[in-house]
């Protein structure tokens, strides 16, 4: 099994955390390993998740706090991505990397703007918004992305209502009605667990890749 490879750290350096904080920005977390695309925020290391990993799946990075480390497969118990995925243009590539970095049973914790919220498109750097089906291709239909061994399982999904949405819920409106009402839901919070493909998942993947074209 590939693990987090850690050459000798600077004297007195703490152990490399098992939680990765993606898109740390101004919210640097000392207890986690912090990744950001922008070096001005001074994350532990800089990486653009739009870019695929090297062919061998190992990414060598230099950090001030932990020295030189190599991120291979199965590195982290937890990856936190809050208000990040809406900025990523090549989301399948990013999710493939995050899946690779998680250990089996590890959890990707995601917070993203709901598609009908005011926050979905007020930020000019957003390239997408999300709804309750936005994670289907990373869970139920992962064969479409070429994931041959593992995928994500949806462990938890919740909707963060705006004050307006809370009023609708208090009036007895159904969740379906609230979700379909503009400005009623601000955010989706999702927990995705890395799981091996079961026999049915492997069969679907094999069928997709081995069937003749044309």
C-alpha angles and dihedrals in degrees: 000000000000114000140182104287112214121185117200109308126221112281109281094010115151120242116274108268121245091220118079118204109207118203093009095173111154091347098076110173114207093201093056137057105256125214127184137161092224118070093201089077089059098228120178088260139357122234135153109225089202086073120079121239119257114281092260091054093240123122118193114205136173119225131185095218101041105023122228114347135173119218108213127162123307096023106139140049091201138017120194119202110173117175090346113101093064088066097052117096098192099047097165090057092048093048091048089056094047091049090051093051096049122087117235105278091023118132133230109208112203134184116185137162118268114242095242096045126109089237094058096081107012090091109074090208093063113106098179145012129210142232136183092283099046093100098049094100091054093050119021098019102034091133086075089065094050096252102157104177112019141023140172124275118207105242099169140359128180136169122227107217124213118230086265090053091048089055091052091050091049088055089058098256113159122249089247091056093046091050091052093050115093115240093012097104123044105181147004120225115199135179115202121189123206108238135172114250111259123225093274091049092049091048092051091048093048091048092051095050100036102043115105118259123239 
